[in-house]
Amino acid sequence: MNPSGRATIADVAEAAGVSKATVSRFLNHRERLLSRDIAARVEAAIAKLAYTPSPMAQALSHGRSRLIGLIVADITNPYSVAVLRGAEKACQDAGYLVMLFNLGNESEREREAIDALAGYQVDGFILNTLGRGSNVVDAVTLHGKPAVLVDRRHTGMHTDFVSLDNHSAMRDTCSHLVAGGYRELLYVTEPQKGVSSRRERTAAFGACVAAHEPRVAGEVFESVEGDSDALDEALRALRQRAKRGRRAAVVAGNAVVTLRIAQAMARLGWQFGTDLGFVGFDDPEWASLIGPGLSTVAQPTDAIGRTAATCLIERLRGLDAAPRQLLLPGELVVRGSSQAL
């Protein structure tokens, strides 16, 4: 008996007077390879020792661990947490467990993350990573595991992709603001370089403004962490343009940017819905608590996570089809920050 007090396959083999390979054959329902006498001895030893085979060991013996590797760019981002929950629920329903690796927004760790999870024999990957460079593509190809991308694309990686429908969500946002009388729009995003979802939302914003020209004008500002002065100046410039009789509003690219803008508004002594209109992508719990309530685009995060997990599990079960692109609709949640004239 091993020091933990739990019987091992070696203990069963010794008690039955057979080899570990023989016990393994019995456990894998290959009794036809054993005589009745040997099978009975192994069965009796298992009962006597109360031996329970390791689920991981059994899965690996069949070539599957029933583990899904989920890699996220930043676990402190509410979006990532919500997607994780949805994916975990779908995996659990299908008999899989999720192993999480958080990159902490360090793109150089993407290859390390995939290699580490592959070492645990995960069956496949759900990737909500930074989307920069070829590290992920090369690593996934090397390990030969199926993968699904969430929110961010990887150049050269042809696999299932699940995301918010960024173009439709931005179109609905701009249409709502224009209908409310806003004519000067500013889109504030985190740096776009290498992040497909940020580029898509920026492009969609440009298309929305173009569709309403000349009565609507719009600009894009990239907000860098720690540079609050630049953000304050961009908001002042927006409000200055609004003094020409054109009502102004800000669109935030995600919850991180929304919080930065809320801090800037506090510094400037301005009010949402009065000094500037506002709509932000993502719907954090605190959005309704700021000012008159912040209007948001709520992403279907639970559905995104579930859909990504379902796509991967379908691949693991043998689905052989062209890569799928599944774009899910967001929900415009209107609160006081984007009130109409």
N, C-alpha and C positions, 0 to 999 in steps of 0.2 A: 504494500500500500504506500502511495506517495505521501510526503510530509503534510500535505493539505488535508489528508484524510479521505480524499475522493479517489475512488477506484479508477485505474487507467486501463487502457486496452492491454497493456503488458500484464497487469494483475489478472485480468480475465484469462489471458493466454496461459499464464502459469497455473491458475486454478483448474483450468480445463485440460492441461497437459498438451497444449497445441501451440502453434506459432501465432504471432500477431497477424500474419497474413491470413491465416485461417479464420481468426475472429473477424477480421475486416470483411472477408467474403460473406460471413454469416450476417454481419450488420448491413451489408449492401444487398441483402436478399438474393444471394447467389448460393443458396443451400444446395442447389442441384450439383454443385461442384464438391459437396461434402457427403460423406456417408451419414446414415441416420444416427449412428452411434456418436460420431464426432459432433454433429449438429446438436444433439441432445446434451452432450457434455458442455458445449459452449453456452447453450441456453440456460443450463442449470447454474453455471458459473456467473453469468450475468445477473440472474435472479438473486443468487447468494450474496454477491458483492454490491447489489443495487447500482450497477454500472449504468451510467447515462452517457451516450456518445456526445461529443462536442458538435453542436450545430455547424460551427465553422468548418470543422474537420470533415463532416459529412458533405457539406456544400462543395468544399474544395475537391473532394474525391470525385465529385460529379462535374468538376470543371467550372463551378459557379460558387461565388462567395455570398451572393444575394446582398451585396453591399453596393451602394451608389455613392460615388465621390462627388461632392458639391463644393465648388470653389467660388468664393465671392470676393469682389474687389475690396469691400469695406464693410465689416459686420456692424459698424456703428451707424451705417446708413439705414434708416427705417425701411427703405425699399427692399434692401437685401434681406433683412430679417423677415419681412412679410412674405417674400418669395420663398424663403427657406421653409417657412411654416407650411405653405401650400404644397411644396414639393415633398416635404416629409410626410404629410398626410397621405398623399397619393402613393408614395413608396410603401408606407406602412400597410395600406389597404391591399397592396399587391404582394406583400410578404417580403419587402426589402427594408433594409436599414440605411440611413444616410450618415456618411462620414464627412465632416465639414473641415475645410481649410480656408482660413481668412488671410488674404494677401496684405491687408493693411495698406492698400493703395501702392504697394511696391511692385511695379511691373516686372522687375528682375526675378521675382520669386515665383512667377507663373510656371516655369519649367520645373522648379523645385517642388511645387505643389502637386503637379501631375505625377512626377516620379515617385513622390512619397506615397500618394494614394494608390498608385499602381503597385507599390510594394506591399500593400495590404490586400492585393488581389481584388480590387473593386471591379465590378462587371462593366461599368461605364461611368461617364462623367456628365454632370450638369455644370455649365460654365457661365458665370456672371462675372467675367474678368475684365481687365482694362482694355483689351482689344488692340494692343500695340505690338508690332513686330511679329516675327514668325515663330517665336518660342513655343507657343501653344500648339500651333499647327504641327510643328516638327515633333513635339513630345507626344501628342495624341496619335500621330501616325506611327511613331516608333513603338508604342505599346499596343497598337491595334485594337483599341477599345472604342465602341461607339460613343458619341458625344452629342449633346444638345446645347446650343448657345441661347442665352437669355439676355435680352436687352441690347447687348453689344456684339456686333459682328467682328469676325476676324478675316482679314484679307487672305484669300487662298484657301479658306476652310469651308468646304462644301458639305454642310450638315443641316439638320433641322434647326430652325431658328424661331424663337417665341418672344414676342415683345408687344408693348403698347403700339397701337396704330398712331404713330406720332403725327403724321400728316393730317389725319382727320381730327385728332385732338386739338392741334394748333389751329386748324381752320375754324372749329367750333369756338375756340377761345377768342380769336380775332373777330369773328362775326358777332359774338356777344358784346365785345367792347365797342365795336363800331355802332351796333344797334343802340348802345347806351350813350352815344354821343361823344365817344373818345376819338380824337383825331391825331394826336401825337403819341406814338407807341414806342416803347423801349423794351427790347428783349435782353434780359441779363442772364448769361449762361456761364458756367465754369468753362475753362479753356477747352476748346473743341478738338485740338490736335489728338488724333489717334483714338477718339471715342465716337463711334458711329451714331449713337443715339443723340448726342449733343449736336452733331453735324446735321442730322435729319431734322431735328426740331428747329435749328437755325434756318435751314433751307425752307422749311415749311412756313416759318414766320415771314421770310422774304417773299414767298409766293403769295401769302395772305395780304401783305401790304400792297404788293403789285396789283392784286386783284381789285383793290379799293382806291388806287391812285386816280386822280390827283388829290381827292379830298382827304386821304389818310397818308401820313408819313411815318416812317419807322426807322429806327437805328438799332444796332446790335452792340452790346458791351460785354466783354469778357471779364468776369470778376475773379481776381486772384486772391487766394487766402492770405490774410494779413495786410492787404492793401485797402484799408477802409477809406482813405482819402480819395482814391480814384473813384470809388463807388459813389461817395458823397458828391463829388464833382459831376459825375454823370447824371445823377438825380437832379442836381441844381440846374444843369443845362437843359434837361427835359422840361423842368418846370418853367424855365425862362422861355422856352418855345411856346409853352401853353399860355403865356401871358398875352400872346397875340390873338387871344380869343379862341384858342383851340385846346379843348380839354385833353389832359395827358394821363396815360396809364402805363404801368410796368407789367411785363410778363416775366415770371421767374422760371428758369429751366428745371429746377428741382427743389426739394425741401431745404437743401443746404443753402442755396441761393436765397430762398424765401427768408430764412432766418437772418442772413446778412442784410437783406433789405429792411427787415423789421428793425434791426439794430440801427441801421442808417437813418430810418425815419425817426427813431427815438432821439438820435443825436441831433438831427436837424429840427426837431420840435414840430414835425408835420404829422398829419392824420391821414390814415388810409380812407379812401372814399371821399375825402374832402380836398386835400392838397394834391393827392395822386390816386388814380384808380389802380387796382391790382388784381391779377390772377396768377396763381403759381401752380406749376406741375407738382404732383404729389399732394396728398391730403393728410398731413400729420395731425395727431390728436389735438395739438395746441392751436391749430389754425382758427378754430372758432372762438378762441379766447383772446385774440389780439385785435384791439380796436373794435370796429363794428363787425368783426368776423372776416377772415380772409377767404375770398373766392378761390377755388382750386380745381384742378383736374385730378380726380381720384383715379389712380391706376388700378386695374383689376389684379392686384398682386397675388392674391390667393389663387385665382384662376391661371395666372401666368405660371406660378410654381407648379400647380397640378398638371397643367398642359405639358410643361417641359418634362416632368417626370413620366407622364403617360407616353409621350413620344419616345423617350428612351426605353421604357419597358417594352413598348411595341417592337422596337428594334431588337432588343434582347430576345424577344420571343420569335424572331425570324422574319419580321417585316423587311422586305427588300423593295424599296421604292425610291423614287427621286427625292432629294432633300425637300422638305416642306418649310414654308414660311407662314407662320400663324401670327397674324396681327390682331390683337384683341382691342375692343373699343374702350375708351376711358369714359368717365362720367363728369360732366361739368357741374360742380357744386357751387351755386351762386349764393354769396353772402354779401354783407354790406360794403365790402371794399370795392365792388364794381357796380355799385348802384347807378341806375340810369339818371339822366338829367330830369 
